[in-house]
């Protein structure tokens, strides 16, 4: 009786503990949300000072803002000169003066639709637009800059309503987030001095239809043009040697891409969900196609993979539903999971001889695939590797294969025969599920394949 009582009490305590834990989880979630909101606001305020957060209170006081602006002024200007004075103001412009006698715009206070930035402030030549100087100026449609401006700092025009900006020739780097979320920006021409476009420089510029990239350009960083949903064409200069991850992700109007000869890797999600992309040209010398590089490119019809490619990452061509003619070359040493999954128009495949394991879902739901050829170097066929490839009629699993994964050949409505080797030691559950016409052709009755067929009621015959 004592034990039963203790058991009941323990149950009540357990229920109470669960309630307390749930309350604590809710508190933690609330704290996380608050911290996230604070982080967003603080991030916007760095350099901009548009919003200030102090003890959870929203502050719009101009004096407090100016104090914050002064405190966060860069200690050196882009030319390397030390700060002389900060927190200065002339008309609608806050600015700082540096030891070299130049001025950097810190913030624009006005609400005009069109402005011409003065060449000088209090006699000092304006040479830089400071970090987040025009941040969130949603009414600002046109900015004319003097030739003296040689530098843009990070997020200088983020979330402005500008439709065009003249970029001075002295700029060599388009800094991080410079024009991010400028949703009305339609056309940009970069001067021939630019060598780098930094992370997210034009991210989310939804109206951007055309950008002229200079021959001097060598590097384009992560997310540089991500979410530019109106961008229909891009000409990548030959000098470009580095492309960042997600560089053109969600560019849903981009129709074609030519990768420059010097590129060794197409990075992660580079053209992810570019749903209008119908053709891509990849150069000889390319060595790697990264994770999800062309994921969801539902208009992509052709993508010849160069013979120099050694690695194709997970999901690289997944959901390219009209793609045909993308065949891994024999030199590929690493093949990712889901790499051609749901490529419903794909008629040909290749498993290079250096591949010892066919990855999970590798050719899953390739419903136009005619034949499945597995080289004798393969030791394992991964889970769901060829599931739903329902036009294939015969498969030969060569000697040397030891493992067939879960549902590897499931849902193949027209599969009639599978030649099974003696080398098999494991066949996953449902390996031939819903392949109702299949007959396993076994070497002998005491083979593993024969025993599997008997156990799971799959028809089998001796070769």
N, C-alpha and C positions, 0 to 999 in steps of 0.2 A: 504493500500500500504506500509505503513511504516513497518507493521508487516511482510509482505512478503519479503521486502528488508532485514529486520533483520534476517529473516529465512534463506535467501540465504547466507548472510554473515556468519551466524552461521554454515551452512553446509560446507562452504569453510574452516572456522576455524577448524571444526571438522576433515576434511580430512587432513589438515595440521598437526593437533595434532596427528592423527594416524601415519602419516609419521615420525614425530619426535619421537613418541614412538617406532616405529619399528627400527629406527636408534639407539635409546638408548638400545633396547633389543639386537641388534647386538653387540653394544659396550660391554654390560654386558656379553654376551656369550663369546666374545673374551677375556674379562678380566678373566672369569671363566676358560677358556681353558689355558690361560697363567699361572694363579695361580696353576691349576692342574699340569701343566708341571713343574713349579718351585717346587711344593711340592714333585713330584716324584724325581727330581734331588737332592733336599735338603735331602730327606729321604735316598737316596743312599749315600749321602756324609757324613751323621752322622756316626762317627766312622770310616768310610771307607775313606772319603775324596777323592773318585775317581773323583768326579766332584765337582767343586766349582762354585757357582753362585754369582756374585757380581754386583749389578746394572744391571742385565740382561745380563752380559757378561760372556761367557764361559771361564774359566781359566784352563790351563793345566800346569802352571808354577810349577815346582817341589818344589821350596822354599815356595811358597804360600801354597801348599798342605801340606808340612811338618809342617808349622806353624799351619794350621788348625788341623792336626793330633795331634799335641802336645796339643793344646787348648782343644780338645775333649777327651783326655785320661781320663779314669775312675779314679776318686779320690781315690777309694779303689779297691783292687783286689778282686776276688771272695772269697778269704779266709778272707777278712775283713781288710787287712793291708793297711795303708795309702800310698799314692803315695810319692815317694822320688824324682825321676827324670823322665822326659818324653822327647820324641823327640830324643831319642838316635838311633844310626844306626850302624850296623855291616854287611858288605856285602849287601845282598839283603833284610835284615830284619831291619825294624824299631821296636823299643821296648821301654818299660818303666820299671823302677826298683821301687820296693816298699820297705817299711821299713823293711819287714821281709827278705829282701835280695833276693827275687825271681824276675824273669823277666816275663813280659807278651808281647807276640808278638803283635805289633800294625798293621803292614802291611808288606806284601811281595811285593817287587819291581820287582822281576825277571819274566822271561817268559819261564822257563823250563817246560818240560813235566812231569818230575819226580823230586821230591825233598825229602830230608831227613832233617827234622827240627832238628837243633842241640840241644843237651841236655842243653848246657850252652851258654850264650852270655856274653862276658867279665867277665867270672867267675860266673855269676849269673844263677842259675838253672831256666830253662824255665818251668813254671807251668801252663800257661794259653795261649789260643789262643784268642786274643781280638776281639771285635765286628767288623764284616765285614773284617777280616784280609785278607782273600783270595777272597774277593768279585769280581765276574765277571772275574776271571782268566780262561778264556775259553780254554786256551792251557794247563792248568794244569790237568794232568790225574791221577797222583799218588802222595799221600802225606804219608810219613812215619813219625809218631810222636814218640818222646821218651816217655818212661814210666813215666817220671817226669810230663808230662802234665796231670793235673787233671781236667781242666775246659775248656769248649768251651763257648765263649760268643755268643750273638745273631748274626745270619747271618754270622757266621764265614766262611762258605764255600759256601755261596749262589752263584749260577750261575757258579760254577766251572765245569770243564770237568772230575772230578774224577770219576773213576769206582768203587773204593773201598777206605775205610778209616778205619784204626785201631783206635777204640775208647778206650782210656785208662780206666782202671778199676775204677779209682777214680771218674769218672763222675757219678753224681747222677741224674742230670737233662739234657736232651737234649734240649737246649734253643730254643727260638722262631726263626724260619727260619734258623736254623743252616745249613741244607742241601737243603733249598728251591731252586727249579729250577735247581738242579744238574741233568740234563737230561740224563747223561750217567751212573749214579750210579746204579749198578745192584743188589748188595747184601750187606746187613748190618747185623752185629751181635752186639747186644748191650750187654755190660757187666752186670753181675748179681748185680751190685750196682745201676743201674738206677731205679728210682722210678717214674719218670715223663717224659713224652714227651710233650713239650710245643707247643704252637700254630704254625701251619704251619711248623713244624720242617723238614718234608720231602715233603712238598707240591710241586707238579709239577715234582717229580722225575719220569719221564715217562718211564725210562728203568728199574726201580726197580721191580724185579721179586719176591724177597723173603726177608723178614726181620725176624730175630729171636728175639723175645721179651723175656726178662728175667722174671723169676717168681717173682722177686722183684717189678715189675711194678705195680703201683697203680692208675695212672692217665694218660689219653691221652687227650690232649686238642683239641680245635677247629682246623679243617683243617689239622690235623697232617699228614694225608696221602692223602689228597685230590688231585685228578688229577694224581695219580700214576697209569697210564693206563695199565701197564704191570703186576701189582701186582695180582697174581692169587690165593694166599692163605695167610691167616693170622690166627695165633693161639693166641687168647687173653688169657693171664694168669688169673688164678682164683682170684688173689689178686686185679685185676683191679676193682675199685668201681665207677670210673667216666669216662664217655666218652663225648667228646666235640662235638659241632655241626659241621656238614659237615665233619666229621672225615674221611670218606671213599668216599666222593662225587666224582663222575666221575671216580671211579676205575673200568673201563670198562672190565677188565679181571678177576675180583674177582668172584669166582664161588660159594663159600659157606662161611657162617659165623655162629659161635657159640658164643652167648652172655653169658659172665660169670654169675654165680649165684648171685653175689653181686650187679649186676646192677639193679637200680630201674627205670631208664628212658633211653629209646633209644632217643637220642636228635634230634633236628631239622636237617633234610636232611642228617642224618648219612650215609645212603646208597643211596642217591639220584643219579639216573641215573647210577647205577651199572648194566649195561645191560647184563652181563653174570651171575649175581647172580641167581642161581636156587633154592637154599635152605637156609633158615635161621632158627636157633634154638634159641628160646627165653625161658628164665628160669621162673619157678614159683617164684613169689616174684617180678617180673616186674610189675610196676604200671602205667607206661605211655609210649605210643608210640607217639613221637613228630611229629610236622608239617613236612610233606613231607619226613618222615623217609625213606620210600621205594619208593618214587615217581619215575616212569619211569623205574622200574626194570622189563624189558620186558621179562626176562627169568625166573622170580621167579614163581615156580610152587606150592610150599607149604610154609605156614607160620602159624603154629598153634599158636594162640594167647592164652597166659596163663590165667587161671581163675582169677588171681590176678590183672589183668589190669583194671584200673579205668577210664582211659582217652585215647582216640585215636584222634590225632590231625588232622587238615585240610590236605587233600591231602595225608594222610599217605600211602595209597596203590594205589593211583591214577595212571592210565596207567600201571598197572601190568597186562598186557594183557593176560597172560596165567595162572594167579593165580587162584587156586581153593582150597577150604578148609580153607580159612581165615575167621572165623566166630567170631564176637565180643561176648565175654562171658557175662553171665547175670549180672555180677557185674559192667559192664561199666556204668559210670554215665555221661560221656560227650563224645559225638561223633561229629567229625568235618565235615565241608563241604567238598564235593568232595572226601570223605574218600575212597570209592571204585569205583569212577567214571572210566568208560572205562576199568573195569576188565571184559573183554569180555568172559573169560572162567569160571567165577564164577557161580556156580549152586545153592549155598545155601546162605541165608542171615539170619540175626537175628537183631532185634531191641530190646535191653534189656529193661526190664520193668521200669527201672529208667529213661529212656529217655522220655521226654514229648514232644519234638519237633524233628521230623526227619529233619536233616539239608538239606540245598539246595544241589542238585546234589549228594546226598549221594550215591545212587546206579545208577546214570545216565549211560545209554549205557552199562549196564551189559546184554549183548544180549543172554547169556546162562542161565540166572536166571529163575528157574522153577516156583517158588511161591513167593508171597509177603505176609508176615505175619506181621500184625500191631497190637501191643498189645493195650489193652483198656486204658492204662495209657497215650497214646499219645493224645495231644491236637491240634497239628499242623503238617501238612505234608508240608515240605518246597518246595520252587520253584524248579522245574525240578528234584525233588527227585528221580523219577523212569522213567524219560523220556527215550524213545528208548529201554526200556526193552521189546523187541518185541516178546519174546517167552512165556510170561505170559498170561494166558487165563482168569483168574478170580482173582479179588481183593475184599476183604471184608474190608471196612472202618468201624471200630467199633464205637459203641456209645461212646461219650466222645470227639471225634474229632470235633473241631470247625472250623478249617481252612484247606483248601486244596490250596496250593500255585500255582503260575503261572506255567502252562505247567507240572504240577506234574506227570501226566500220559499221556503225549503227545507222539505221534509217536510209540504207542504200537500196531503194525499191527494186532496181533492175540488176543488182549484183547476183550473178548466177553461180560462179565458182571462185574459191580462194584456195590456191595451192599453199599448203601448210608444211613448214620444214620440221625436221626432227630436232632441231636445236632449241625449240621452244621449251621454256620452263615456267612461263607464267602468261596467262591470258586473263585480262581484266573482266569484271562483271559487265554484262551487256555489250561485249565487244562486237556482236553481230545482231544486236537487238533491232527488231523491226526491219531487218533485211530478210524478208520472208521467203525469198526464192533461193537463198544461198545454200550451196553445198560445199562443205569443207573437204578438200582433196588431201587425204593423209597418206603418209609413206607406209605406215603399218598400224596394226590394231593396238599395239601397246604404246603408241606414241602419246605424248602429252595432248596433242590436238585431238586425237581420237577420244581420249578419256574426257576431255572438255566437252566435246560434242555430245557424248553419251550423257554426261551429267546435266547439261543445259538443254537437252532435247533439240540439238541442231543436227540437221541431216549431214552425214559424212560418208565418204567412200574412200576406198583404197585406190591410189593412182594406178 
